[in-house]
Amino acid sequence: MERGPLRSAVVLAIVAVILTLAIAALLTWRPKASSPVGTFVIPQLPAPDVTVLVGAGDIAECGDDDDERTADIVAAIPGTVFLAGDNAYPDGSTRQYRECYATSWGEFVDRTLPAPGNHEYQTRGAAGYVDYFGAAARPAGATWYSRDVGDWHVVVLDSNCSAVGRCDSGSPQATWLAADLAASDARCTLAIWHHPVFSSGDHGNHDFVRPFWQILYDEGADVVINGHDHDYERFAPQDADRRPTDGGLRQFVVGTGGVLLRGFGRVAANSEVRDSSTHGVLRLTLREDGYDWSFVPVAGGTFTDAGSGSCS
């Protein structure tokens, strides 16, 4: 055989061997589960969605930018936004909602559960509040309502008792609350209103809303969120008579949404954590059988608070 044809045959044989080895390598190759540089990365499924509730009370006042700083936190946290009242200072008027509140927390209006505070009623009938939030403020014709958020049942109440027909156990609102809770099949329940039953803050305790607490306790509710005092305070679970109990309600006072903060007076029974040094918001992760909480301070703030609780 001549050299030319022999050389060609050798080259073809070498090529055939290389192709055979390459095909075998491809047939036995599997992507690696780890992801070092240069390897094939298996796409990871996104983590399941969590139900988040985030917010505060005592928020917006024209001429101050602390409400804008807390709004920056909320903007970075997907979820349902709650308000614990006194949302627009000083009178809750339509103009103050438009010019003070809307310029900061207004961007969250489509995902907000609003509650009125006493400053809303500085305008007759809380008209500025009702006008701004529309049907969300009075979904059933009253300023109290409920909504399921994830696996949780959330109740929003109006603690301006003299303006809404009392808050005693026989009042229209208390009667509605008892019926609403009885009709709910949610394991976990949370309530939001403005005036705290228990507080170490400047305003202190508010016995006139104790009937709300008793009804919630009797129905096995778990968490209460309030504002009014311009501070942050967390309480141990307790009953309506201040007795600590694992089956009681845990109360958070979160009047840290933007207005001037105030200090504390006499420490209330079962108060676990208190701070009036920084504005911020409360973030709750609502699980099927419990919740995780964290106080998120504005940029530059150093106070934080975090923990977990179980539903009764």
C-alpha positions, 0 to 999 in steps of 0.5 A: 500500500502506498504511503498516502492511502496508509496515512489516510487510513490511520487518520480515519482510525484515530478519528473514529476512536476519538469520536467513540470515546466522546460519544461514550463520555456524553452518554455517561455524563450527568450534571453535578448537584453542586454548582462550582464555577464551570459546571452545569447548574441544576435550576433550583425551585423558588422557596414557597411563598410565605405570608407576611404582614408588615406595618405600624401606627402613628405614621405621617406628619407633613414637615417630617421625613421619618414616615418616608424612612419607615416607608422605605422599609415597607417598600422592600418587604412584599406582603400585606401592610397593616395600619394601627391608626393615627395614620395622618397627623394632626387631624386625619383630614383629606388634605393631610392624607393627600399631602402627608400620608400619600407621599410616603405610605400611599404607595402601598394603598392597594395592599393595605389593611387600614385601621383608624386612630383617635386623630382620624376622628379629629375630622368629623366622622373620620371622613378623611380616612374614609375618603382616602381608603374608600371601600377598604375602610368600610367594606361592610358599612362599618369601620371594623371588618375582618379578612383572611390573610394566608392561613390566618384570620385578621380582625380590624377594630375601631377603638374610638368607642365614643364615636362608634357606639361604645365598645362594651360586651353588648355594643354593636362592634363587640357583638359583631366581633364575637359572631365573626370569630365564632364563624371563622375556622382559622386556627390562628387569629390576629386583631388590630386596633389603635388603643392598647389595653396594656401599655407602659407608654405615655398614654398607659392602659385603656380599660375601655377596650378590654371587652375586645381582649376578653372576646378574643381570648375566649375564642382562642385568638393569638396576637393583638397589634396596637399603636397610640403610644409612640414607642415599641413594646412587646408583651408576654401572652396574657389574659384580660386580667393581666395573668400570663398564660400560654393560651393568652394573647401576645400584644405588640404596641407599634406606634413607631411609624413616623411621628415623634417618639415618646418615652415610657412611664411605669412598666406594665405587667408582663411587658417583655421588651420596650424601646422608644429610640428608633422608628421602624415597623413590625414584620410578622411571618404568619405560618399555619400554626404560628408566627415569627416577629421582627422589629425592623428599624429605619436605616441607622437604628440599632434596636431590633426585636425578634422571636417566634410564637405558636397559635393556641 
